[in-house]
Amino acid sequence: MRRRSLLFSSASATVLAAMAPRTALTQGGLGGHPLKIIVATPAGGASDAAARLLAQSLARNLGQPVLVENKPGGNGAPAVQAAISAPPDGHTLLWAMASMAGMPLLMKSPPIKSLGEFAPVTTVVDLLYGLFVNPKVPASTVDEFMAHLRANPDRLTYGTAVLGEYMVTAQLLRATGLKALRVPYKGGAQLMPDLISGELQFYVGPLAPALGHVRSGKLRLLATLPERSDIVPGVPSLAEGGLSVDTLTAWNGLVAPPRTPSEVTARLAQEVQHALAEPTLRSALQAQGFRVSGGTPQQMGLAIESAAVTWQKFVRDYEIAQE
């Protein structure tokens, strides 16, 4: 099978690419140069799990390695810095999270002024969230949990692994007029042991990393948001419990370094769409509490713009200080 490149330099090359079969990403001497996806959370978390599932599928389809590199911490800054400094050749991508749109607003020295500096590729999944509590918390419903919070102002702690979890928990607490103490973590894999041990009392975050602990009885899931999930039948949505948050922007997707050619991002988006259409990958993602999305670079660009507006409103309305 003739191998060809993601990096097209002429209209004729683009036409040939559209006609040719799906092959590995090659460019002259690069040969089978691996495709790398940089993830801003440690291994074991929700975003990392989704990125690795997609990487495995892309590697099979493209016939070349697709690696996941974890650069956790710093509210995503190390990962963003590594990705934005990479060559714009389509071989290095950032696993972008909607919460990264808040980074320039919340950090005193952010590596970017806007997530829109990256070349958009595609959304991949939307994350469903849950309200989890340690079993020692005397609450089996949202109402009981809110009553417990009300009786213990500023005494309960919650964890956040990414900025999006901070946003949704802050909205939940403001909606109820209640207070709790925030403990930030590098990722869900680091947060989870403290939630299980009781160091943290509750957590509002993705379903994926906590579902196994819920099923084993180590955690209790009180509600899902923004809606019910088929993978946890019988668990009500947060809205059914009488509560809601202003917004839950929790997509994960791919962006490329600035100045990556549009034909490259279009080809990458096409490959991701092909992978997401595979029943095996879709089932694996859905089983972990993800909603499969996908789309064009243009749609990803709009998602980034919308997330930026959401974060600007959140920081302004909640008077969030820079860290």
NORPE-V292407 format. One record per residue. N is the residue number from 1. PSI is psi in whole degrees, 0 to 359 (none if undefined). OMEGA is omega in degrees with one decimal (NA if undefined). D_FIRST is the distance of its C-alpha to the first C-alpha in Angstrom with 1 decimal. Layout:
BEGIN
[[N/PSI/OMEGA/D_FIRST] [N/PSI/OMEGA/D_FIRST]]
END
This chain:
BEGIN
[[1/130/-178.9/0.0] [2/130/-178.7/3.8] [3/146/-177.2/6.3] [4/173/-168.5/9.6] [5/155/168.6/13.1] [6/336/-169.6/15.7] [7/95/-177.5/18.2] [8/141/-177.0/18.4] [9/3/-178.5/21.3] [10/163/178.5/21.8] [11/323/-179.6/22.0] [12/323/177.9/19.5] [13/322/179.6/16.9] [14/318/179.2/17.9] [15/315/178.4/17.7] [16/322/179.9/14.1] [17/321/-179.2/13.3] [18/330/-177.2/15.1] [19/335/-173.4/13.3] [20/159/177.9/9.7] [21/163/178.9/8.2] [22/125/-178.6/9.3] [23/180/-179.2/7.6] [24/163/179.1/9.8] [25/113/179.7/12.7] [26/153/177.5/12.7] [27/102/178.6/15.3] [28/239/-176.3/16.1] [29/351/-179.1/17.7] [30/329/179.3/17.3] [31/235/-178.1/13.9] [32/38/179.1/13.9] [33/127/-175.2/17.4] [34/150/169.1/18.6] [35/132/-176.3/19.7] [36/132/176.1/23.4] [37/118/-179.6/25.7] [38/126/-177.5/29.4] [39/135/-173.6/31.9] [40/5/179.4/35.6] [41/160/178.6/36.9] [42/165/175.0/37.1] [43/141/176.4/34.9] [44/346/179.4/36.3] [45/180/-176.3/37.2] [46/310/-177.9/36.0] [47/319/178.1/33.8] [48/318/-179.3/32.3] [49/315/180.0/31.6] [50/319/-179.9/29.8] [51/319/-178.4/27.7] [52/323/176.7/26.6] [53/317/177.9/25.8] [54/318/-179.2/23.6] [55/319/179.3/22.0] [56/318/-179.8/21.0] [57/317/178.9/19.4] [58/319/-179.9/17.5] [59/318/178.6/16.3] [60/316/-175.9/14.9] [61/322/-175.5/13.2] [62/341/-179.5/11.8] [63/29/177.9/11.0] [64/162/-176.8/13.7] [65/141/170.6/17.5] [66/110/-172.0/19.7] [67/149/172.8/23.2] [68/124/179.7/26.6] [69/120/-179.0/29.4] [70/128/174.5/32.9] [71/78/-173.7/35.5] [72/171/173.7/38.5] [73/172/174.3/42.0] [74/31/-177.7/43.7] [75/29/177.6/43.1] [76/356/-174.6/39.4] [77/315/179.8/40.3] [78/320/179.5/38.5] [79/316/179.9/35.1] [80/317/179.6/35.7] [81/317/179.9/36.7] [82/320/-177.4/33.6] [83/320/-175.9/31.2] [84/340/179.5/33.1] [85/353/-176.2/33.2] [86/156/177.2/29.4] [87/143/-179.1/27.3] [88/57/-174.6/26.2] [89/6/178.7/22.5] [90/359/-177.9/21.3] [91/350/175.5/21.0] [92/126/-178.7/24.5] [93/154/173.2/25.9] [94/131/171.5/29.4] [95/96/-172.8/30.0] [96/139/175.0/32.8] [97/146/-178.6/35.7] [98/327/-178.2/38.2] [99/340/178.4/41.0] [100/340/176.5/39.5] [101/340/178.7/41.0] [102/348/-175.9/44.3] [103/312/-178.3/43.7] [104/339/-177.9/45.1] [105/337/-172.0/48.2] [106/348/-178.9/49.0] [107/142/179.6/48.3] [108/328/179.7/50.6] [109/69/-177.3/47.9] [110/152/179.2/44.6] [111/347/178.9/41.4] [112/157/173.6/40.7] [113/338/-179.5/43.0] [114/143/174.5/40.8] [115/338/178.6/37.6] [116/354/175.3/36.8] [117/334/178.5/36.2] [118/159/173.1/32.7] [119/117/-177.5/29.9] [120/145/176.7/29.6] [121/290/-179.4/26.3] [122/152/165.5/27.3] [123/156/-179.2/29.7] [124/308/-179.1/28.5] [125/159/166.4/31.6] [126/140/-178.4/35.3] [127/131/169.0/37.6] [128/139/-177.4/40.5] [129/163/175.2/43.5] [130/156/171.2/46.3] [131/108/-176.0/49.9] [132/143/174.5/50.2] [133/154/171.7/53.5] [134/141/-178.0/54.5] [135/341/178.1/56.4] [136/343/177.3/59.5] [137/125/-175.4/59.7] [138/69/-178.7/62.2] [139/130/175.8/60.2] [140/355/178.4/58.3] [141/166/177.5/58.0] [142/318/179.5/57.4] [143/316/-179.8/61.1] [144/323/179.3/62.2] [145/318/179.1/59.8] [146/323/177.3/61.2] [147/322/178.4/64.7] [148/319/176.1/63.9] [149/317/-178.3/62.5] [150/326/-178.6/65.6] [151/350/-177.5/67.9] [152/62/-177.0/66.1] [153/133/177.7/65.5] [154/20/-180.0/63.6] [155/341/178.5/63.6] [156/146/-179.8/60.2] [157/149/175.3/57.0] [158/154/-179.3/53.5] [159/153/172.4/50.2] [160/134/179.7/47.5] [161/330/176.2/44.0] [162/166/-175.8/42.7] [163/330/179.7/44.7] [164/326/177.5/43.8] [165/326/174.4/45.8] [166/315/-178.8/48.7] [167/309/-173.4/48.7] [168/325/179.0/48.8] [169/320/177.0/51.4] [170/320/178.0/53.6] [171/319/179.5/53.5] [172/315/-179.2/54.4] [173/320/179.0/57.3] [174/321/-179.0/58.6] [175/332/-178.4/58.5] [176/351/-177.4/60.8] [177/21/-175.9/62.9] [178/167/-177.6/62.2] [179/150/175.7/61.3] [180/167/-175.7/59.3] [181/130/-178.4/58.1] [182/138/174.3/54.5] [183/110/-179.5/52.8] [184/146/178.8/49.4] [185/163/177.0/46.6] [186/331/-177.7/43.3] [187/171/-178.2/41.5] [188/328/-179.5/42.0] [189/331/177.9/41.5] [190/328/-179.4/44.5] [191/320/-169.5/46.5] [192/317/179.3/46.2] [193/323/179.6/48.3] [194/328/176.1/51.2] [195/319/179.8/51.1] [196/322/-177.5/51.2] [197/341/-178.2/54.1] [198/1/174.1/56.1] [199/324/171.4/55.9] [200/147/179.3/54.5] [201/330/-179.7/56.0] [202/167/-175.5/53.4] [203/133/173.3/49.9] [204/107/-175.4/48.3] [205/185/-175.6/44.5] [206/147/178.8/41.2] [207/322/-167.5/41.4] [208/306/-173.5/38.4] [209/349/-174.3/39.9] [210/348/-172.8/43.3] [211/318/179.8/42.6] [212/323/179.7/42.8] [213/330/175.4/46.0] [214/316/-177.7/47.5] [215/333/178.8/46.7] [216/356/179.3/48.3] [217/4/-179.2/51.4] [218/339/176.8/51.0] [219/161/176.9/50.7] [220/130/178.7/52.0] [221/115/-176.1/50.1] [222/329/-176.7/52.6] [223/160/173.8/50.5] [224/160/177.1/47.1] [225/147/9.6/46.3] [226/359/-176.6/45.8] [227/177/174.9/45.8] [228/159/177.0/45.8] [229/137/-179.8/42.8] [230/339/-177.3/42.0] [231/350/173.7/41.0] [232/67/-177.6/44.7] [233/141/179.9/46.7] [234/345/177.8/50.3] [235/124/-176.7/49.9] [236/161/171.6/51.3] [237/161/178.6/49.9] [238/322/179.5/51.8] [239/324/177.0/53.1] [240/335/176.9/54.6] [241/5/177.1/56.4] [242/10/-179.1/58.1] [243/158/174.8/56.1] [244/160/175.1/53.4] [245/159/-176.5/51.8] [246/317/-178.5/51.4] [247/153/173.4/47.6] [248/100/178.8/44.7] [249/102/-170.9/41.8] [250/46/175.6/39.3] [251/154/170.2/35.7] [252/141/-179.3/32.9] [253/196/-177.4/29.9] [254/138/171.1/27.7] [255/158/-179.0/28.7] [256/163/178.7/27.3] [257/154/177.4/29.4] [258/148/178.1/31.4] [259/10/171.4/29.9] [260/127/-177.0/26.3] [261/145/-177.3/25.0] [262/329/178.6/25.2] [263/332/177.6/21.6] [264/312/179.9/20.6] [265/326/177.7/22.9] [266/318/178.8/22.0] [267/318/178.3/18.3] [268/316/178.0/19.5] [269/321/178.9/22.0] [270/318/-179.8/19.4] [271/321/178.2/17.4] [272/319/178.0/20.9] [273/318/178.8/21.9] [274/318/-179.7/18.9] [275/317/-177.2/19.9] [276/342/177.8/23.6] [277/348/-179.1/23.1] [278/126/-178.2/22.1] [279/323/-178.0/25.4] [280/313/-180.0/25.1] [281/317/179.7/25.0] [282/315/-178.8/27.6] [283/319/-179.5/29.9] [284/319/178.8/29.7] [285/315/-178.5/30.6] [286/327/179.9/33.3] [287/340/179.4/34.8] [288/9/174.8/35.5] [289/20/176.3/37.3] [290/148/168.9/34.7] [291/121/-177.9/34.3] [292/134/-179.2/30.7] [293/267/-175.9/30.6] [294/173/-179.9/27.7] [295/190/-177.5/27.8] [296/166/173.1/27.1] [297/325/179.2/27.9] [298/318/178.3/31.0] [299/323/176.2/32.2] [300/320/177.2/31.7] [301/319/178.2/33.8] [302/323/178.2/36.5] [303/321/178.0/36.5] [304/316/178.8/37.1] [305/317/-179.9/39.9] [306/319/179.2/41.5] [307/322/179.0/41.4] [308/318/178.2/43.1] [309/317/179.0/45.8] [310/315/-178.8/46.4] [311/323/177.0/46.7] [312/317/178.8/49.1] [313/318/-179.0/51.3] [314/312/-178.7/51.2] [315/320/179.6/52.2] [316/310/-174.1/54.9] [317/328/-176.9/56.4] [318/2/177.6/56.4] [319/52/-178.5/57.5] [320/128/-179.3/54.8] [321/153/175.9/55.5] [322/149/179.6/52.9] [323/none/NA/52.2]]
END
